Amino acid sequence: MPSSPQPVSPRWKGLLAALSLALAGFIWLSGLMDSLSRPSVAPALSLQQQELTLLAEPAVPPPLRGALLGESPRDALLKALEGISPEERNERQQQMLLLLQGQGSASAELDRQGDDPLLQQLHCEAGASDPTLCIDAAAAGQAAFRLAVSTVLPLVTALLGGLLLLGQAWRLLRGRLMAWPDVQGPELTLVDMALLVAGGFVVISAVGVPLVAFPLVGALTAGLGSPRREAVSVVINYGVMALPSLLILWRQLRSLPRERAPLGGWMQWRVRPLLSALRDALASWLMVTPVVMLTGWLLMRLVGDPGGSNPLLELVLGSRDPLALALLALTAVVLAPLFEETIFRGALLPVLATRLGPLPGVLLSGLLFAMAHISVGELAPLTVLGVGLGLVRLRSGRLWPSVLMHGLWNAVTFLNLLLL
């Protein structure tokens, strides 16, 4: 898109943008500091995996158990449960701890554990002369399959992504990389972006969610039980949070002269051809995955787990209600990619790339995307993900591959949580 002279914004608009930036900075900084006090989802994920490992043990051939499951899944789970403080240990975890310590016994509660095969097995073993009679072969086989998929899928993804990255590096060295198309997007200013992201996405949403969403959630979820109440709350809160930014962007785009809009519109959705969009999304997802994994691994080695995971992860991990999971999946896999890509790669990135250059635009939009999630622990990995989403937007010249890649990333994350 040919660079056009940047219009001079009215003084009131500049002042409002400056105020929005100051307030957004305060809100984001406060949120990032508060995220340090939020519990990390990592211990819960680790505990779920250890439970799954113990349940799957009978289905794994004995010669392979040491290599695939570790020396003693039972001892590993016992140690993990003992590491949870009594105040934080829930009733189920307390039952498992007592049974693993040999202090529990078969009880009348056994009949109520039909939907919890591990607890059922442990209760049975407490009163059985032959523990092998307590093994549920079907449950063990299912657990082994889930464990295999949750372990193998990230490894295969990282391997394929690494190979694709090496291929891209080779093409770069040989000068065979295809030139990127010209950056096309809305002819908006940096002041407009400050009002959109800082003013709409951060400030108005911070006020709108408490004032509008909380009463609405209370009215609509009054008759619902957990976890459906929390799932409906997530959908409503996300919708209320997204609405101000979308309305501001809609108003900004309407003010632009239609005759200057590039082919495909200001946002460059360009859904067709769909096959090439899917190909770009899949390849970019594969390439960004090992980089995000490496970033997370380095973060853990250098500073440990800083906590502050996305609360949505805990909801998915702890829920088995189909309707609740469907609502959470709708938010994570459909609504979030559509909204966040519209703001960060549809509007913000083209403006930054046009004014500052493609690389600074990608880096800055990726950092702002990560900060918007208000989680110190996820800041670095999400910045890398945001950079990857920005690169696919510029490389493909359209927005739809970024949306598909974002949705794929969230869908795989969601699937991994369900498998555990």
N, C-alpha and C positions, 0 to 999 in steps of 0.2 A: 504494500500500500504506500503510495507516495506520501511523504511527510508533508503535511499542510501546516501553515503558520498556526501556532498555538494561540487561541483567542485569549484576550485579557479577561480574567474573571472579575466580577464586581468585588468591591472591597469587602462587603458584608459576607460574600461567599468565601473569600479567603480567610476571614476571621473565624467564620463558622467551621471551616475545615481545620484551622489551627486548634480551635477549642476541642473539636472532635478527636484530633490526634492526641491531645493532652489527656483527655478523659479516657480514651481507649488505651493509652499507654498505662495509665494508673490501674484501669480495670484488668488489663492483661497481666501486669506485674503482680497485682494482688492475687489474681487467680493462680498464677504460676507458683507464688509463695505458698498459697493455701494447698496447692496440689501435693506439696511435700508431706502434708499431714494425712493425705488420703492413703489408705492401704493399697499396696501393689497387688495386682492380680497374679503375679508370678508364683507366690507360695500356694495359692489355691490351685493353679494349673499343675504345679509339681505334685501336690497331694492327689489330685484327680488321676494323674498319670500313674502314680504309685499304686493307687487302688486298682486301676485297670490292669496294671502289670501283675499284681497278686491274683486277680480273678482269672487272667489269661494263662497263668503258669501251667495248669494241667493240660492245656491244649498245645503247648509248645514241646516238641521232642526233647527229652532230657539232655542229649548231647549239645543242643543249641541254647539251652536255658541260660547258661553262664554268660555267653556272648551277647544274647539278645535281651535278657531280662536283668542281668546283674547276678551277683552271688546269692543274695537272699532277699527276694521281694518282700517277704514277711517282715524281716528285720528292718528293711528300709522304711516300710510303712509305719512300723512301730516307732522308729526313731523320729520320723516326721511328726507323728501325733504327739509324742512326748515333748517335741519342741514347741508345740502350741500352748500358750498359757491357759490355765484352767478357766480364766475369765472369758477368753475368746473361743474356747472349745465348745462347739454345739453338742446337742444331745446325741446325735448320730456318731460324731467323732468320739465322744466319751464312751459310748457303747463299744465301738471298735477297739479303742484303747484297752478297755478292761478285758475284752475277749482275747486280744492279742497277748496281753500280759498273763493270761490264764486265770484271771480273777472273775470272769463272767461265767455264766452257765446257761444251758438251754432253758428257755423260759416261754411263757405263754405268748410273748411278743413275737415269737418266731412266725406265727401265722400271718402277722401283719407286715412282714418283710418281703412279701411276694414280689414287689416291684423293686426290691433292692437285693440282687442276687449275692453280693458280697457279704452283706450283713446276715443274710439267710444262711450262707455257707459257714460263716464264723459261729453263729449260734448253733448250727447243727454239729459242728466239730467239737463244741464245748461239751456235748453230751453223748458223743458217739465213741464207741470202742475202736472203730476203724474210720479215720477221717476221710479216706478215699471214697467212702460211701456217700459223702456229703457233696461230692463234686457234681455240679450241673454242667454236663458236657456241652449243651447248647449255649449256655451263658458263657462258658469258658471260650468256646470257639468264636462267638460274637465279639468278646472282649479282645481276643487275639487279632481278629480282623481289624477292629477299630484301632488297636495299638499299632498294627503294621502300617495302616494307611496314614495315621497321624505322624508316624516316624519317617516313613519312606517318601511321602509326598513332598515335604520340604527339602529333603536331600536330592530327589530327582529334579525338583524345580531349580534348586541352586546349581546343580551340575549343568543342566541345559542352559540356564541363564549365563553361567560362566563361559560356556562354549560360545554362545552368541556374542558375549562381550569381547571375547578374544577375536572372533570373526570381525566385529566392528573395528577393533583396534588395528587388525591387519589391513583392512580396507582403508583406514585412515592413513596408515603409514605408506600405503601404496598409492594414495591419492585417488582412490576409487569410490569414495563416499559420494552419494548423490547430493547435489546442492539443495539446500532447503528453499522452499518457496518464500516469496516476500511475505513479511508479517502483515496480516490483514485483520482488522478489528475495529471497534468503535472509535470514532474520532473524538475522544474525550480527553480531558486534561488530568494532570496529577491532582489538582484540587478536586475534580470530580471523583477521582478514586479515593481520596481521603474521606470525602463525604459518604461514598458508598461503603467502603470497608470499615473505616473507623466510626463514622457516624451511624450508618445503618446496621452493619453486621455486629458491631460491638456495643456502642452506647445505647442506641434505641432498643436493641434486643435485651440488653441488661436491665432496662426499665420495663420493657414490654412483657417479658416472660413472667416476672413476679406480679405485675398488675393485671395482666389479661389471662395468662395461661393457668396460674395457680387456682383462681376461682373457677375457671372453666373445667379444669381437671377435677376439682373437688365435686362439681355438680355432675359431671359425666361418669365418674368412677365410684360414686357413692355406694352403688349396689354390687360392685365387683370385689372379688377377693384377690389375694396375692397368688400368682405373679401377674395376673391379667391387669390388675389396677396399675402396676408399675409400667407394663408394656403400653397401655393406652396413654399413660402420662408421657412416656417418651415420644410417642407420635405427635401428641398435641403440643408439647413443649417445642419440639423441633419445628413444627409448622409455624408456630407463633414467632420463633426465633428467625426463621427464614423470610417471613413475609415483609418486614420493613426493607431489607436489602433488595428484594425482588421488586418492590414498588418503586424504590428510588432508581434502580437500574431501568425499569420500564419508563419512568418519566425522563431519565437522561437520554435514552435511545429515541424517544418520541421527539425530543428537541433537535435531533440531528436531521439534516436535509436528506430526504430519501434518495434523491438523484445521485448523491455521493456514495451511497452504500455499495460495497463491493459485491460481486457475484456470490450468492450464497447468504447475503445478509450481513449485518454488523457482527453478529455473534459467530458466524462461520460454523453453524452446526453441521451442515452438509452430511446428512445421514448416509446418502448413497454416494458411491457404491459401498454397500454394507460389508461385503466380503473383505475388501481391503481394510476397512475400519477394524473388523474383528482381527485380521492378521496383525495390524499395527499394534492393537491393544494387547494381544497375546504375547507378541515378541517383546514389547516394552515391559510388560509385567514380568516376564521371565528374566529379563536383563536387570531390572531394578531389585528383584528379590534377593539375590546374593549380596548386593551392596547394602541393602537394609539390614539383612541378617548379620553381616560383618560389622556394621555400625553398632547394632545392638549388643553384639558380643564384646566389642571393644569397650563400650560404655560400661558393661557389667564388670569387665576386668579392671578398668581404670578407677571407677568410682562406686562400684557396687550397684545395687538396686535402689534408685532414689525414690521409688514409690510413685504415687500419683497416677495410677492407671485410669483409663476411661471407665466410668461406672457402668457403661453399657456392657462391657466385657463380663463383669460380675453377674449382671442380670442374665445374660445368655448362658453363662457357665452353670448357674444355679437353677435354671428353669428347664422343665420337661413338659410344660403345658403347650400343646400344639398351637393354640390360638395366640398365646403370648409370644411364642417363638416366631410365628408368622408375622406378627406386628413388628417385632424387633428386626426381623430380616427385611421387611419392607423399608424400615427406616435406614438400616445400614447399607443395603444392597441397591436400593432404588432412589429413595429420597435424598440421602446424603450425597451420592455421586452427582446427581442432577443439579442440586443446589450449589454445592461447593465448586464444582467445575464451572458452572455458569458464572460465579463471582470471580474465582481466582484464575482460571485459565481462559474463560470467555471474555471477561472485561479487563481485569487487572493486568494479566500478563501481556496482552497486545499493547496496552498503553505504556507499560513499563519498558517493553522491548523497543517500542518506537522512540520513546524519549531518552532512554538510558542505554539501549543496546540489547541484543538478544540474551547474551550471557548474564549481565547484571539483572535483567528482567526476570530470567528464569530463577536465579539464586534468591532474589528478593521476594518474589511471589511464593517460592517454596518455603522460605523462612516464615513469612506471614501466614501461610497455610498451616504450618506446624504450630505457630503461636496461637492460632485460633482454636486449637484443641485444648489449650490451657492445661498442659501436663508436662512437667519438667522431665519426667522419666521417658516420655515419648518424643521430646522435642527434636533430638538429633535424628532418630529414625524417620520421623514424619517429615523432617526437612528434606532428607534424601528422597523419600517417596514423592514429595511435592516437586522436587527438581526433575524426577523422572516423568511425572505427569506433564510438567511444563515442556520438557524436551519432546515428548510425543506430540504435544499440541503444535509446536513450531515445526517439527519435522514433517508432520502430516499436512500441515496447513489448515486443519479443521479441528473442531471441538469434540466431535462425536467419539473418536478413538480415546481421548482422555477420559470421557465419561465411562466408556466400556472398561477401560483399564482400571479405573477407580472402583467400579462395581465389581470387577473380577477380584481385585485385591480384598475388598471387604467380604465378598462371598467366600473366598478361601479361608480367611480368618474366621468367619462365622462357622464354616464347616469344621475347622479344626477344634473349635470350642464344643461343637455338638458331639464330635467323636470322643471327646474326653468326658 
